[in-house]
Amino acid sequence: LKTLIAHWVNREFKPNPSVDSDDKHSRGFISDACGRLLCPAELDWNSLVIRAGIRDCSEGYIVTDLSFPAFLYEKYTADPDNLEEGLFKGKILVQGYKAVFTSPSSAKDTEGDGDGADIIQNNRRAKSSCSGIKVKKHVAQIIKMEKVTPRSIAYIACQVRFALSSVTSWRSVDGDFDYIQFWRYIVDFFERAPGREAQGRVNKLLEWWTRCIFLFSTSLS
């Protein structure tokens, strides 16, 4: 995902200088664009005080696995009064999922928000353009994966977070950020929802994800 993430960030935010597709040293919180996506959703990256605090690892601004980063959210923005609103609908998260499980080309027209109608329309257009073309099996088809699972979302979230960071080689702990705990928090959000109402919201979100990822690929298979 390293190269793809750079392309997506550059296209979405048009940073100057652009995010280098090969060199990760200029990513992470050093980069304004990557930093915006990595910033804990409850903090305002546009605040120069907060931005400096995060970069300096000042007390009160240390980024850990306890906070969900902005890239997990629809339009990369969280509602401070309802941190569940838009969670796990971030466009770059969906793009990352498609790139890994249903091919990089399937991530091109991804829209990470909406109720699914836009996704259906995009998939119909893609199906029409691919009519008559022999399609190579993607990872999800090979492993017979037909729906999105909480653990696969957590896996992609970790991969996207790593790709946005300045760390050049994988490690389970990046400073104060523990990827294993981060993965567990995401899985628990889905698998340990507190009550029937919360579980209903989780189920609806997973249905949205499955429409997002598999509607087009299933129609072609």
trRosetta pair geometry for C-beta under 8 A, 3 or more apart (Angstrom, degrees):
i j d omega theta_ij theta_ji phi_ij phi_ji
1 4 5.2 -73 -153 52 55 111
1 5 5.2 59 151 -33 89 104
1 96 5.8 22 -127 -132 141 95
1 99 6.3 111 -104 100 88 144
1 100 7.3 -32 -64 -61 109 98
1 159 5.6 107 10 153 148 107
1 160 6.6 -95 153 -93 158 54
1 163 4.4 -77 106 -78 109 152
2 5 6.2 -57 -150 30 20 110
2 6 7.0 19 154 -16 57 105
2 21 7.2 107 131 -178 82 62
2 22 7.9 67 136 -116 122 28
2 24 6.8 -72 -146 -73 116 110
2 163 5.4 -153 -93 -136 48 94
3 6 5.9 -56 -157 33 34 112
3 7 6.6 32 150 -17 66 106
3 21 4.5 42 -133 -174 73 108
3 22 7.5 18 -93 -70 89 55
4 7 5.6 -57 -152 37 35 112
4 8 6.2 31 155 -18 70 107
4 95 7.5 -169 154 144 119 111
4 96 7.7 144 106 -102 129 65
4 99 5.6 104 161 -130 173 159
4 104 6.1 -136 -95 -136 136 114
4 107 7.2 48 -170 80 134 153
4 163 7.8 -23 67 -171 82 154
5 8 5.8 -56 -145 38 31 109
5 9 6.1 28 158 -17 67 108
5 19 7.8 -79 119 126 80 148
5 92 7.3 65 -131 -167 79 119
5 96 7.5 23 -83 -88 93 104
5 160 6.8 152 -103 -143 123 68
5 163 4.0 150 -23 142 159 127
5 164 6.2 -130 178 -69 141 65
6 9 6.0 -57 -144 39 27 107
6 10 6.2 24 158 -17 64 111
6 18 7.7 75 178 155 97 94
6 19 4.4 -152 -140 110 81 107
6 20 6.6 -72 -136 98 142 24
6 21 4.0 -166 75 -97 154 64
6 27 8.0 -96 -90 -84 90 121
7 10 6.0 -60 -146 39 26 109
7 11 6.2 21 158 -16 64 111
7 21 6.7 34 -46 -99 78 117
8 11 5.9 -59 -146 39 28 108
8 12 6.0 20 160 -15 66 113
8 92 5.6 130 136 -118 142 97
8 95 5.8 137 -111 113 150 163
8 107 8.0 -58 -82 142 127 124
9 12 5.9 -60 -141 41 27 106
9 13 5.8 -24 178 25 67 113
9 15 7.0 -10 143 1 99 120
9 19 5.0 31 85 10 129 150
9 33 5.1 116 176 139 112 129
9 34 6.4 -1 -141 -74 157 73
9 37 7.2 -95 -111 -16 111 146
9 92 7.5 34 -71 -108 73 141
9 164 7.6 129 -69 -115 140 90
10 13 7.2 -73 -122 56 17 76
10 14 6.7 59 -178 -98 55 36
10 15 6.6 -89 -112 32 61 85
10 18 4.8 30 -118 -152 121 104
10 19 5.5 -134 -57 34 93 91
10 33 7.8 82 -79 134 43 171
11 14 7.5 9 -157 -62 13 70
12 33 7.9 135 81 -162 96 120
12 91 7.5 155 -106 87 139 136
12 92 7.4 -70 -26 -65 160 109
13 33 4.3 157 89 -127 154 116
13 36 7.3 150 -109 47 151 143
14 18 8.0 -51 -157 -99 41 85
15 18 6.0 130 76 -113 83 37
15 19 6.2 67 53 -34 131 81
15 31 6.7 34 178 -172 167 100
15 32 6.1 165 -130 64 120 97
15 33 4.0 -99 -55 -29 135 130
17 20 8.0 14 130 -47 116 84
17 26 7.6 -40 83 172 118 149
19 26 7.0 -179 -138 103 59 105
19 27 6.3 55 -148 -93 109 89
19 31 6.1 43 -98 -143 96 155
19 33 6.3 -103 -48 71 115 132
19 34 6.5 111 -105 -45 131 109
20 23 4.1 2 105 47 144 92
20 24 7.9 -125 80 -58 100 26
20 26 5.5 83 14 45 112 129
20 27 7.9 -115 48 -46 81 89
23 26 5.8 52 111 10 106 101
24 27 5.0 -49 -163 20 63 121
24 28 7.8 73 165 -23 83 95
24 165 7.3 27 180 100 118 58
24 166 5.5 146 146 -152 84 42
24 167 6.9 -47 137 71 138 27
24 168 5.1 165 58 -94 130 68
25 30 7.9 -7 150 45 57 157
25 166 5.7 51 -142 -164 29 102
25 168 7.3 -5 -61 -62 74 110
26 30 6.1 -115 -159 99 44 128
26 31 5.9 82 147 -65 71 106
26 166 7.2 165 43 -116 12 104
27 30 7.0 82 92 53 15 99
27 31 5.2 -33 -136 0 37 135
27 34 4.7 121 -164 -72 76 174
27 164 6.1 -169 173 174 122 40
27 165 6.2 88 114 122 114 16
27 166 4.8 178 72 -82 74 64
28 31 6.5 115 59 18 42 91
28 34 5.9 27 16 116 9 134
28 35 7.0 36 136 -76 43 77
28 38 6.9 -15 -152 4 46 168
28 164 7.2 118 -84 135 39 67
28 165 4.8 38 -88 -159 88 51
28 166 3.2 -55 -12 -18 128 99
28 167 7.4 98 -72 -16 123 64
29 34 7.3 -114 -71 101 24 94
29 35 4.3 78 -137 -109 52 104
29 38 6.3 -107 -72 79 75 135
29 39 7.9 102 -112 -73 95 76
29 51 8.0 167 -174 -162 101 71
29 54 5.5 -146 -146 128 145 109
29 55 5.2 -169 133 -92 123 73
29 63 7.7 177 -62 -2 135 148
29 166 7.7 -76 24 -13 60 119
30 34 7.7 16 59 62 63 121
30 35 7.2 -177 44 -54 22 115
30 55 7.4 102 -85 -127 48 111
30 166 6.2 62 13 -69 116 142
31 34 3.8 59 78 25 123 105
31 35 5.7 179 83 -16 58 88
32 35 5.7 -57 -139 40 22 115
32 36 6.5 32 157 -28 59 102
32 51 8.0 0 -121 -145 78 138
33 36 5.9 -48 -154 24 28 112
33 37 7.1 17 152 -8 59 105
34 37 5.9 -62 -157 40 37 107
34 38 6.0 24 152 -11 72 114
34 164 4.8 163 -155 -172 99 87
34 165 7.7 164 168 -80 129 22
35 38 5.7 -63 -137 46 31 104
35 39 6.0 52 158 -48 67 97
35 45 6.2 150 126 -149 91 127
35 51 6.9 68 145 -139 143 94
35 54 7.2 133 -162 103 112 140
35 55 7.7 -19 -125 -70 142 96
36 39 5.8 -37 -149 5 26 120
36 45 4.6 160 -116 108 65 165
36 70 6.4 -70 153 68 61 151
36 76 6.9 48 140 159 100 139
37 69 6.5 45 148 155 57 117
37 70 5.5 -129 -144 76 32 99
37 71 3.9 43 -173 -63 96 106
37 76 6.2 -70 -107 -135 70 129
37 92 6.7 -9 -141 42 140 156
37 164 5.6 -118 92 -141 124 152
38 63 7.1 32 148 -164 98 162
38 69 5.1 -51 -151 -143 35 134
38 70 7.3 -5 40 31 12 91
38 71 7.0 6 -68 -12 40 114
38 161 7.0 105 -116 -144 89 77
38 164 5.4 179 -62 124 105 130
38 165 6.9 108 -104 -81 144 70
39 43 5.6 -115 170 79 104 107
39 45 4.1 -148 -23 -73 169 111
39 50 7.7 65 -150 140 128 118
39 54 6.7 -70 -116 -91 87 168
39 63 7.7 -110 -131 -101 39 130
39 69 6.6 113 63 -148 30 79
39 70 5.2 20 66 -12 82 120
40 43 4.8 69 72 10 92 108
40 63 6.1 -166 -38 -123 100 88
40 67 3.5 -10 -129 142 116 146
40 68 7.2 94 -148 65 67 39
40 69 6.4 -72 -94 -100 35 49
40 70 7.5 77 123 -38 11 78
41 67 6.9 -171 23 171 73 96
41 68 5.3 -9 2 89 123 86
41 69 6.5 115 -41 166 82 15
41 70 4.9 141 -95 -87 72 59
41 72 7.0 -75 -56 54 132 101
41 73 5.6 111 -122 -29 132 137
41 77 7.8 127 -154 -165 92 24
41 78 3.7 79 164 -20 115 140
41 83 6.7 123 100 -146 127 99
42 67 6.5 -106 20 -145 105 118
42 78 6.4 -54 -73 81 48 144
42 80 6.4 95 -140 -117 74 83
42 83 6.7 -26 -76 -104 97 126
43 47 7.7 -103 173 38 84 121
43 50 5.2 167 178 -166 112 139
43 54 7.5 136 124 -61 158 125
43 61 7.6 96 -122 -131 157 82
43 67 7.9 24 -5 -179 104 155
44 47 4.5 79 93 -11 103 107
44 50 5.8 132 69 23 67 159
45 50 6.6 -118 -108 102 27 121
45 51 6.0 73 -166 -82 61 94
45 70 7.1 -64 -21 -25 129 154
46 51 7.9 -64 156 -43 4 118
47 50 4.0 69 80 12 112 108
47 51 6.4 178 89 -12 56 84
48 51 5.5 -53 -141 39 33 114
48 52 6.1 32 159 -17 66 106
49 52 6.1 -58 -149 38 25 106
49 53 6.2 27 152 -22 62 110
50 53 5.5 -55 -145 36 30 115
50 54 6.4 30 157 -19 65 104
50 61 6.5 173 -153 -120 60 122
51 54 6.0 -55 -151 34 28 108
51 55 6.4 21 155 -13 63 110
52 55 5.8 -60 -145 42 32 109
52 56 5.9 15 161 -6 68 114
52 58 7.6 31 120 -7 75 133
53 56 6.1 -66 -140 48 24 99
53 58 4.2 -84 -148 47 75 121
53 60 6.7 -47 -177 86 138 89
53 61 3.2 150 138 -35 108 167
54 57 7.5 22 -177 -75 30 40
54 58 7.9 -55 -42 29 21 86
54 61 4.8 -116 -69 165 53 112
54 63 6.1 45 -146 -38 100 110
56 61 7.5 53 63 80 80 134
57 61 7.1 -167 -148 91 21 91
57 62 5.5 43 -159 -102 75 83
57 175 7.8 -128 -106 -172 132 137
57 176 7.9 140 -140 -5 113 128
58 61 4.8 38 65 37 84 118
58 62 7.6 -146 72 -49 33 72
59 62 7.2 -15 -121 -21 31 104
62 176 5.3 28 166 42 111 168
63 67 6.8 -94 -148 52 69 124
63 175 7.8 54 72 95 87 131
63 176 6.6 141 80 74 51 111
63 177 6.2 -10 118 -64 89 111
64 67 6.5 96 65 11 68 89
64 176 4.7 -70 -92 137 83 104
64 177 5.9 -176 -144 -90 36 58
64 178 7.5 9 -170 10 83 83
65 176 8.0 -149 -8 133 74 67
65 177 5.2 119 -53 -153 79 63
65 178 4.6 -74 -13 52 145 73
65 179 7.2 -157 -98 -73 130 21
65 181 4.5 111 108 89 153 108
65 182 4.0 -116 -146 -63 110 85
65 185 6.7 166 154 -3 97 137
66 181 8.0 -24 -64 133 59 128
66 185 7.6 164 -123 -88 37 157
68 72 5.1 -73 173 45 109 149
68 73 7.6 108 127 -45 117 95
68 78 7.8 120 85 -79 110 143
68 83 7.5 137 41 171 126 114
68 87 6.7 12 140 -137 165 111
68 185 7.9 -149 -74 122 87 131
69 72 5.9 113 71 -7 67 98
69 161 6.4 141 18 -109 150 104
70 73 5.7 -62 -165 29 52 113
70 76 4.6 51 153 -172 103 81
70 77 7.0 14 -154 -77 106 33
70 78 7.0 -119 -117 -19 72 97
70 90 7.7 121 138 -105 52 134
71 76 6.1 -9 -98 -115 40 96
71 90 4.9 104 162 177 51 161
71 92 5.3 -56 -162 65 109 123
71 93 6.1 137 143 -48 89 94
71 160 6.2 -152 126 136 144 128
71 161 7.5 -180 55 -84 135 68
71 164 6.8 -158 -35 -46 157 160
72 87 6.0 7 133 -156 107 68
72 88 5.7 -23 -179 -75 93 46
72 90 5.0 -148 -173 -13 10 131
72 93 5.9 65 -118 -58 48 148
72 157 6.4 24 -96 -129 105 118
73 76 5.6 109 74 -128 93 20
73 77 5.9 -137 117 53 134 25
73 78 5.1 -118 -97 -68 160 74
73 86 4.8 51 -164 122 84 109
73 87 6.0 -36 -99 -98 74 45
73 89 6.8 8 -168 57 34 77
73 90 5.3 53 50 -70 27 97
74 77 7.5 -52 90 50 61 71
74 85 8.0 -77 36 141 119 68
74 86 3.4 -109 29 -154 106 104
74 87 8.0 -62 -5 -28 85 17
74 89 3.9 0 -65 91 94 116
74 90 6.5 -125 -66 -76 29 44
74 91 7.9 82 -134 -34 49 74
74 112 6.2 -167 -117 122 65 95
74 113 4.5 95 -153 -100 110 100
75 86 7.0 -54 31 -158 86 145
75 91 8.0 59 -75 -17 33 106
75 113 6.2 24 -38 -64 85 143
76 90 6.1 71 -79 -129 65 103
76 91 7.8 -56 -40 23 91 93
76 92 8.0 39 -75 10 110 111
77 86 7.4 1 78 108 63 161
78 83 5.5 14 -177 -131 126 69
78 85 7.4 126 -157 69 62 84
78 86 6.8 -161 -112 71 52 117
78 87 7.5 37 -115 -75 99 83
79 82 4.5 3 95 56 124 81
79 83 6.9 -147 71 -77 68 33
79 85 4.5 11 23 58 129 132
79 86 7.0 121 -7 16 97 116
80 83 7.3 11 -137 -69 27 83
82 85 4.3 61 110 -15 111 114
83 87 6.9 54 148 -61 63 125
84 87 5.3 -73 -157 7 41 130
84 201 7.2 36 157 143 135 151
86 89 5.3 -100 -166 45 58 120
86 113 7.5 -15 -134 -116 98 100
87 189 7.8 -113 134 -179 138 150
88 93 6.8 -120 -153 118 50 158
88 153 6.3 18 -149 -176 123 140
88 186 7.9 123 -88 -149 118 103
88 189 8.0 168 -40 111 134 145
88 205 6.2 66 82 180 128 131
88 209 7.6 -40 145 -72 113 121
89 93 7.7 130 125 58 7 126
89 94 7.5 6 -164 -42 43 118
89 112 5.3 136 159 160 65 88
89 113 5.8 82 149 -99 121 58
89 205 7.9 -111 -60 -144 95 99
89 208 7.5 -28 -101 126 104 142
90 93 4.1 83 73 3 99 112
90 94 7.0 -175 90 -8 52 83
90 112 5.4 -21 137 165 20 156
91 94 5.9 -59 -153 37 33 108
91 95 6.2 33 151 -20 67 107
91 110 6.0 138 -164 119 81 104
91 111 6.6 -47 -115 -155 105 30
91 112 3.2 -141 -80 1 52 125
91 113 7.2 -44 -63 -20 91 81
92 95 5.3 -47 -143 37 36 117
92 96 6.3 43 154 -24 64 102
92 112 7.3 -43 4 -43 39 153
92 160 6.2 130 132 -155 99 135
93 96 5.7 -51 -151 33 29 113
93 97 6.6 31 150 -20 62 104
93 112 6.7 95 49 -129 85 139
93 153 7.7 35 169 -159 118 85
93 156 6.5 106 -167 121 74 114
93 157 6.3 4 -133 -94 113 74
93 160 5.9 -103 -104 -4 61 169
94 97 5.6 -52 -150 34 34 113
94 98 6.4 31 154 -16 66 105
94 107 7.7 157 120 -135 70 87
94 110 5.0 173 109 -173 111 132
94 111 8.0 -18 81 83 153 23
94 112 4.5 180 10 -100 130 93
94 209 7.9 -152 -111 -130 95 76
94 212 5.8 -83 -144 163 124 140
94 213 7.6 -144 -156 -71 86 85
95 98 5.9 -57 -149 39 31 108
95 99 6.2 34 154 -24 66 108
95 107 4.1 85 -155 -167 74 116
95 110 4.7 -165 -79 47 77 156
95 112 7.6 -68 -22 -59 83 113
96 99 5.7 -54 -145 33 29 114
96 100 6.5 20 160 -12 64 108
96 107 7.5 80 -42 -122 18 143
96 156 4.9 142 115 -176 111 107
96 159 6.2 164 179 91 129 108
96 160 4.4 -89 -64 -73 167 110
96 163 7.6 -177 -113 27 125 146
97 100 6.2 -65 -153 40 27 103
97 101 6.0 -18 169 18 67 117
97 148 7.4 14 -175 -122 145 120
97 152 7.3 84 -137 142 105 101
97 153 7.1 -18 -94 -109 131 60
97 156 4.6 -10 -82 -120 75 171
97 209 7.8 -63 144 -161 171 104
97 213 6.1 -73 128 -98 121 124
98 101 6.6 -77 -128 55 23 84
98 102 5.0 -51 -154 55 67 104
98 103 7.3 -35 159 63 78 49
98 104 7.9 105 117 -122 85 22
98 106 4.6 -134 177 102 114 101
98 107 4.0 158 86 -79 120 81
98 110 6.1 -160 8 -74 149 130
98 213 6.2 -159 -86 -125 79 80
99 102 8.0 -9 -34 58 10 63
99 103 7.2 -49 -141 129 36 23
99 104 4.5 32 -137 -102 86 62
99 106 7.5 -167 -77 61 39 84
99 107 4.6 -13 -58 -32 83 146
100 139 6.7 -49 149 40 61 154
100 156 6.2 -153 23 -103 145 103
100 159 7.1 80 -64 81 144 166
101 138 6.7 77 149 141 45 118
101 139 5.1 -106 -138 73 45 113
101 140 4.4 57 174 -50 97 105
101 145 6.8 -78 -158 82 122 144
101 152 7.2 42 -68 -176 143 132
101 213 6.7 11 87 -168 131 127
102 106 4.4 -50 114 58 103 163
102 138 4.8 78 -138 123 40 165
102 139 7.4 -100 -61 43 32 84
102 140 5.6 -15 -73 10 77 127
102 213 6.2 168 -15 -173 139 83
102 214 7.6 -164 -76 -90 141 54
102 216 7.8 101 170 78 149 103
102 217 4.9 -109 -137 -68 126 143
103 106 4.8 98 69 -4 86 104
103 107 7.9 -149 102 -11 55 84
103 136 8.0 113 -85 76 138 98
103 138 4.8 -104 -35 -107 92 125
104 107 5.8 -55 -164 22 43 115
105 108 6.0 -18 -172 -19 49 115
106 110 8.0 67 135 -58 64 99
106 126 7.8 74 -130 -169 71 157
106 138 7.6 -13 -12 -88 141 161
106 216 6.9 167 -145 89 111 136
106 217 6.9 1 -122 -67 153 104
107 110 5.2 -27 -163 -21 57 126
109 122 4.8 176 133 -165 127 125
109 125 7.7 -146 -171 76 172 121
109 126 6.6 -155 34 -64 145 119
110 212 7.8 54 -141 -176 93 104
111 114 6.1 30 124 9 121 126
111 118 5.2 -49 72 122 150 131
111 119 6.6 -139 58 -75 98 71
111 122 6.7 169 6 -34 108 151
114 117 6.4 -111 167 45 121 75
114 118 4.4 3 135 19 176 121
114 119 6.8 176 86 -22 125 87
115 208 7.7 -98 -163 -117 42 113
116 119 5.1 -55 -154 36 49 118
116 120 6.2 53 150 -24 76 100
116 208 5.9 -128 -69 -132 108 77
116 211 4.9 9 -140 114 119 155
116 212 7.4 -105 -116 -61 80 74
117 120 5.7 -52 -151 33 33 112
117 121 6.5 31 152 -17 64 106
118 121 5.7 -54 -149 37 33 112
118 122 6.3 35 153 -19 66 106
119 122 5.8 -55 -149 37 30 111
119 123 6.3 27 154 -18 64 109
119 211 5.8 102 100 131 144 100
119 212 5.2 -90 -135 -107 152 60
119 215 6.8 108 136 34 106 143
120 123 5.8 -59 -148 38 28 110
120 124 6.4 32 153 -23 64 104
120 211 7.2 -42 -63 179 85 114
120 215 6.4 -81 -105 150 66 162
121 124 5.7 -51 -149 31 32 112
121 125 6.7 30 153 -17 63 103
122 125 5.8 -57 -154 35 32 110
122 126 6.3 30 151 -18 66 108
122 216 7.8 -57 108 -66 81 133
123 126 5.5 -52 -144 38 34 112
123 127 6.2 39 154 -24 66 103
123 215 5.0 -2 -155 102 177 109
123 216 3.6 -138 -141 -73 104 98
123 219 7.0 115 159 21 114 140
124 127 5.7 -51 -146 33 30 113
124 128 6.5 32 154 -20 62 105
125 128 5.8 -56 -153 34 31 112
125 129 6.4 26 153 -16 65 107
126 129 5.8 -57 -147 38 32 108
126 130 6.2 17 158 -9 67 113
126 216 5.5 10 78 -144 132 136
127 130 6.0 -68 -146 45 27 102
127 131 6.9 58 150 -60 62 82
127 216 6.2 -149 -57 -143 93 81
127 219 5.4 -38 -105 111 137 133
127 220 6.4 -151 -120 -69 86 89
128 131 5.8 -21 -159 -23 35 115
130 133 4.8 -92 -169 44 68 121
130 135 6.6 31 177 -69 131 118
130 220 6.4 -17 107 -113 140 128
135 220 5.3 21 22 155 160 130
135 221 7.8 -92 78 -84 128 56
137 141 4.4 -124 -160 90 92 131
137 142 5.5 114 139 -60 120 83
138 141 5.3 95 55 12 64 103
138 142 7.1 -123 106 -8 32 94
138 217 6.6 -73 36 -139 134 133
139 142 5.6 -58 -148 35 32 113
139 143 6.4 4 164 3 68 108
139 145 7.7 3 122 26 76 129
140 143 6.5 -69 -144 50 26 92
140 145 4.2 -93 -152 66 77 107
140 146 7.7 131 167 -71 106 31
140 213 7.6 149 -77 153 164 116
140 214 7.1 -136 147 -98 156 98
140 217 6.6 63 71 130 133 160
141 144 7.3 25 -173 -80 33 38
141 145 7.7 -77 -48 41 21 74
141 217 7.1 -139 -52 165 104 119
141 221 6.1 178 -113 -107 127 135
145 149 7.9 -94 -153 -8 111 108
145 152 7.6 102 -161 -78 145 158
146 214 6.4 94 -170 -151 49 157
146 218 7.3 69 -145 -93 85 120
147 206 7.5 48 166 163 109 102
147 210 4.6 -20 -142 -111 78 127
147 214 6.7 -81 -97 2 40 157
148 152 6.1 -129 -159 73 66 126
148 153 6.5 63 171 -53 109 99
148 206 6.0 -162 84 -159 98 74
148 209 3.8 -89 62 125 158 119
148 210 4.9 -143 12 -72 93 66
148 212 7.7 11 -33 56 147 99
148 213 5.5 114 -62 24 113 143
148 214 7.4 -153 -35 -16 84 112
149 152 4.6 92 58 6 86 102
149 153 7.2 -148 94 -5 46 84
149 206 7.8 23 -117 -143 25 119
150 153 5.7 -57 -154 35 34 112
150 154 6.4 33 152 -19 67 107
150 186 7.0 171 178 135 88 82
150 187 5.2 107 136 -132 115 59
150 189 7.5 -180 -149 70 120 78
150 190 3.4 -163 -108 74 132 152
150 191 5.6 -151 60 -40 167 93
150 206 7.3 -53 -60 -95 75 120
151 154 5.5 -48 -145 36 36 114
151 155 6.4 43 152 -24 64 102
151 187 5.7 29 -89 -106 69 111
152 155 5.5 -46 -147 32 35 116
152 156 6.5 31 156 -14 65 103
153 156 6.0 -59 -150 39 31 106
153 157 6.2 35 151 -24 65 107
153 186 6.4 -144 106 160 96 126
153 190 7.4 113 49 -37 135 148
153 209 6.9 -60 -79 -134 122 158
154 157 5.6 -51 -146 33 31 115
154 158 6.6 33 154 -19 63 102
154 182 7.8 158 -163 124 92 72
154 183 4.6 93 163 -152 118 70
154 184 7.8 91 -158 -44 148 17
154 186 3.8 160 -103 88 94 128
154 187 5.0 -26 -47 -52 156 81
155 158 5.9 -57 -158 33 30 110
155 159 6.5 25 149 -16 65 108
155 183 7.1 43 -77 -129 47 114
156 159 5.4 -55 -146 39 38 112
156 160 6.1 36 156 -19 70 104
157 160 6.0 -53 -144 38 29 108
157 161 6.2 31 155 -20 62 109
157 182 7.2 -143 116 146 114 109
157 183 7.6 162 71 -101 107 61
157 186 5.7 161 42 -85 155 164
158 161 5.7 -56 -146 37 28 113
158 162 6.3 28 155 -18 64 107
158 179 5.1 82 -141 -164 114 108
158 182 6.3 135 -93 96 89 120
158 183 5.5 -8 -56 -74 130 99
159 162 5.8 -54 -147 37 30 111
159 163 6.3 30 154 -19 64 108
160 163 5.6 -55 -146 37 32 112
160 164 6.4 28 156 -17 65 107
161 164 6.0 -59 -150 37 28 108
161 165 6.5 33 151 -30 63 108
161 177 7.9 -148 160 162 132 143
161 179 7.4 174 84 -113 133 97
161 182 7.2 -58 30 150 170 160
162 165 5.6 -55 -149 26 33 116
162 167 6.8 -70 -153 67 76 113
162 170 6.4 5 -153 -109 148 80
162 174 7.8 175 -109 -45 76 148
162 179 7.4 18 -63 -102 106 138
165 174 6.3 -29 -163 -172 162 162
167 170 7.7 95 126 -99 120 25
167 171 6.6 -106 -180 25 144 103
167 174 5.4 -99 -44 -124 152 122
171 174 6.0 129 77 -72 103 72
171 179 7.9 148 104 3 51 128
172 178 6.9 14 146 -158 80 68
172 179 5.2 -124 -159 48 53 107
172 180 5.4 19 -173 -30 114 103
173 177 7.1 156 -160 85 54 50
173 178 5.2 -16 -108 -107 84 69
173 179 7.1 -134 -75 9 35 82
173 180 7.9 -36 -64 10 76 98
174 177 4.6 -17 68 67 90 104
174 179 7.0 66 -1 -38 99 99
177 182 6.9 19 -179 -47 88 131
178 181 4.1 51 96 18 116 112
178 182 6.4 172 92 -17 59 86
179 182 5.2 -52 -143 37 35 118
179 183 6.2 41 156 -23 67 102
180 183 5.8 -51 -152 33 30 113
180 184 6.6 28 150 -17 62 107
181 184 5.5 -55 -148 38 35 113
181 185 6.3 39 153 -24 68 102
182 185 5.8 -51 -148 30 29 111
182 186 6.7 26 154 -15 62 105
183 186 6.0 -60 -155 36 30 108
183 187 6.4 27 152 -16 66 109
184 187 5.6 -55 -145 39 33 111
184 188 6.0 34 156 -20 67 108
185 188 5.8 -55 -146 38 28 112
185 189 6.6 41 151 -31 61 99
186 189 5.6 -44 -155 19 34 117
186 190 7.2 17 154 -4 61 103
187 190 6.2 -69 -162 43 34 101
187 191 5.6 -7 162 11 75 121
188 191 6.1 -70 -119 56 28 88
188 192 4.6 -26 -163 33 74 119
189 192 7.6 1 -41 53 8 78
189 193 7.4 38 167 -81 42 73
189 202 7.4 172 139 -111 71 117
190 193 7.0 -24 -167 -47 21 97
190 202 5.2 145 -137 -162 60 124
190 205 7.9 -122 -109 81 97 123
190 206 7.0 93 -144 -64 121 116
193 198 4.0 -173 176 118 103 104
193 199 4.2 157 83 -77 139 63
193 201 7.5 172 -146 57 141 88
193 202 4.7 -125 -67 -16 143 143
194 198 5.1 53 59 27 61 159
195 198 4.9 89 62 15 82 103
195 199 6.8 -145 100 -7 40 92
196 199 5.6 -58 -146 38 30 113
196 200 6.4 37 154 -26 64 102
197 200 5.6 -50 -155 28 32 115
197 201 6.9 30 150 -16 63 101
198 201 5.7 -52 -155 34 37 111
198 202 6.4 38 148 -19 67 105
199 202 5.4 -52 -147 37 36 115
199 203 6.3 39 153 -21 67 103
200 203 5.8 -52 -147 35 30 111
200 204 6.4 31 153 -19 63 106
201 204 5.7 -55 -150 36 32 113
201 205 6.4 34 151 -21 65 106
202 205 5.6 -55 -150 35 32 113
202 206 6.5 29 153 -17 65 105
203 206 5.8 -54 -148 37 32 110
203 207 6.4 35 151 -21 64 104
204 207 5.6 -52 -150 34 32 114
204 208 6.5 38 149 -22 63 102
205 208 5.5 -49 -153 31 34 116
205 209 6.6 37 149 -20 64 103
206 209 5.4 -48 -149 34 36 116
206 210 6.5 37 153 -20 66 102
207 210 5.8 -52 -148 35 33 110
207 211 6.6 36 152 -18 64 102
208 211 5.9 -55 -153 35 31 111
208 212 6.2 35 149 -25 64 110
209 212 5.3 -56 -149 34 32 118
209 213 6.1 9 163 -5 68 112
210 213 6.3 -63 -137 45 27 97
210 214 5.4 -30 -174 30 67 118
210 215 7.9 102 135 -43 62 78
211 214 7.4 -72 -108 53 11 76
211 215 5.2 23 -163 -41 56 122
212 215 7.4 80 -5 5 6 106
213 217 7.2 -23 149 12 63 124
214 217 5.4 -70 -141 51 50 105
214 218 5.0 50 163 -27 86 110
215 218 6.3 -61 -147 35 18 108
215 219 6.6 15 156 -19 57 111
216 219 5.9 -61 -152 34 29 110
216 220 6.7 19 156 -14 64 109
217 220 6.0 -62 -154 37 33 108
217 221 6.5 34 153 -30 67 108
218 221 5.8 -54 -146 25 34 112
